[in-house]
Amino acid sequence: MKDNPIMRLAVRWNIPFMLIFALYTQAHGELGPGGGFQSGVIVAAAFILYGLVFGGAEMRRVVPRWFTDLLGAVGVLIYAGAGVYAMAMGYEFLDHAALMPSNPGGAEPWGMTIVEYGVGITVFGVMMTIFNEITEGTNPEDNEPTDDSADTEYGS
């Protein structure tokens, strides 16, 4: 698909809208359908679409492998950090009242927002890591045998 200018143009035009929709889904997750998981999948789908059209190597240049691996761990730490903070303050795990003890009802949206951002970051990182694992080394040009390897491979 690298040689298809229509696909390249369509992807470049649609990725910003996909990312904006992902931010909308993330921001309104507590009030309606959506949240961290859906947002993480949409962001990952935008970059996976980029990788399908422009190639996995180009996608890994834009979003390096170490970065997606790091995001998977950072998202889990954000999620768990919200619960550990509550426990450190003397509350139960993920009891968001620990964020504002004077207004426990007002703390709930803030706590859920922190948790949802952690989930979104983790889902994005894991989806991108899965895509990288599947596509690394699958470029047909990279797998073409040379004259030497063809002789040794079949014992000729």
C-alpha positions in Angstrom: 0.0 0.0 0.0 3.0 2.3 0.1 2.6 3.1 -3.5 -1.1 4.0 -3.3 -1.4 7.8 -3.1 -5.1 7.7 -2.3 -4.6 5.5 0.7 -1.7 7.5 2.0 -3.7 10.8 1.7 -6.8 9.3 3.3 -4.8 8.0 6.2 -3.0 11.3 6.7 -6.3 13.2 6.7 -8.1 10.8 9.0 -5.6 10.2 11.7 -6.0 13.7 13.3 -9.8 13.1 13.4 -9.3 9.6 15.0 -7.0 11.1 17.7 -9.5 13.9 18.4 -12.3 11.4 18.7 -10.1 9.3 21.0 -9.6 12.4 23.3 -13.4 13.0 23.2 -14.0 9.4 24.2 -11.5 9.6 27.0 -12.8 12.9 28.4 -16.4 11.8 28.4 -15.9 8.3 29.6 -17.4 8.9 33.1 -20.5 10.5 31.7 -21.4 8.2 28.8 -20.1 5.4 26.7 -16.4 5.4 26.4 -13.4 5.8 28.7 -9.9 4.6 28.8 -10.2 1.3 27.1 -12.1 2.6 24.1 -9.8 5.6 23.9 -6.7 3.5 24.0 -8.0 1.3 21.2 -8.9 4.2 19.0 -5.4 5.8 19.4 -3.7 2.5 18.7 -6.0 1.9 15.7 -4.9 5.3 14.3 -1.2 4.3 14.5 -1.8 0.8 13.3 -3.7 2.1 10.3 -0.6 4.3 9.6 1.6 1.3 10.0 -0.6 -0.8 7.6 -0.4 1.9 4.9 3.2 3.2 5.3 4.8 0.0 6.7 5.7 -1.2 10.1 9.2 0.2 10.0 7.9 3.7 9.3 5.3 3.3 12.1 8.1 2.3 14.5 10.0 5.3 13.4 7.1 7.6 14.4 6.2 5.6 17.6 9.4 3.8 18.7 9.1 0.3 20.2 10.7 1.4 23.5 8.0 4.1 23.8 5.1 1.7 23.5 6.6 -0.8 25.9 7.2 2.1 28.4 3.6 3.3 28.0 2.2 -0.1 28.9 4.0 0.0 32.2 3.4 3.7 32.9 -0.4 3.2 32.5 -0.4 0.4 35.0 1.6 2.5 37.4 -0.9 5.3 37.1 -3.8 3.0 37.7 -2.1 1.2 40.6 -0.7 4.5 41.9 -4.3 5.9 42.4 -5.1 2.9 44.6 -1.8 2.9 46.5 -2.2 6.6 47.2 -5.7 5.9 48.7 -4.2 3.1 50.9 -1.4 5.4 52.0 -3.9 8.0 53.1 -5.7 5.3 55.2 -8.6 4.5 52.8 -9.3 1.3 50.9 -7.7 0.6 47.5 -9.1 2.9 44.8 -11.3 4.8 47.3 -11.2 8.1 45.6 -12.4 10.0 48.6 -8.7 10.1 49.6 -8.1 12.7 46.9 -10.5 15.2 48.7 -11.3 14.1 52.2 -13.4 17.2 52.8 -15.6 16.5 49.7 -15.6 12.7 49.0 -18.4 13.0 46.4 -16.4 15.6 44.4 -13.3 13.4 44.5 -15.0 10.5 42.7 -14.8 12.1 39.2 -11.2 13.0 39.7 -10.2 9.6 40.8 -12.1 7.9 37.9 -10.4 10.3 35.5 -7.0 9.2 36.8 -7.8 5.6 36.6 -9.3 5.9 33.1 -6.2 7.7 31.8 -4.1 4.9 33.2 -6.2 2.3 31.4 -6.1 4.3 28.1 -2.3 4.6 28.2 -1.9 0.9 29.0 -4.3 -0.2 26.3 -2.5 1.9 23.7 0.9 0.6 24.7 -0.2 -3.0 24.8 -2.1 -2.8 21.4 0.9 -1.2 19.8 3.3 -3.8 21.3 1.1 -6.6 19.9 1.1 -5.0 16.5 4.8 -4.6 16.6 5.3 -8.3 17.6 3.1 -9.5 14.8 4.6 -7.3 12.1 8.3 -7.3 12.9 10.2 -9.1 10.2 7.1 -9.7 8.0 8.2 -7.3 5.2 8.5 -9.5 2.1 11.6 -7.6 0.9 13.4 -8.5 4.2 12.6 -12.2 3.8 13.7 -12.8 0.3 16.5 -15.5 0.3 19.8 -14.6 -1.2 21.6 -16.9 -3.6 23.8 -18.2 -0.8 21.0 -18.9 1.7 19.0 -20.7 -0.9 21.8 -23.2 -1.5 22.5 -23.9 2.1 18.8 -24.0 3.1 18.0 -27.0 0.9 21.4 -28.7 1.1 22.3 -28.1 -2.5 
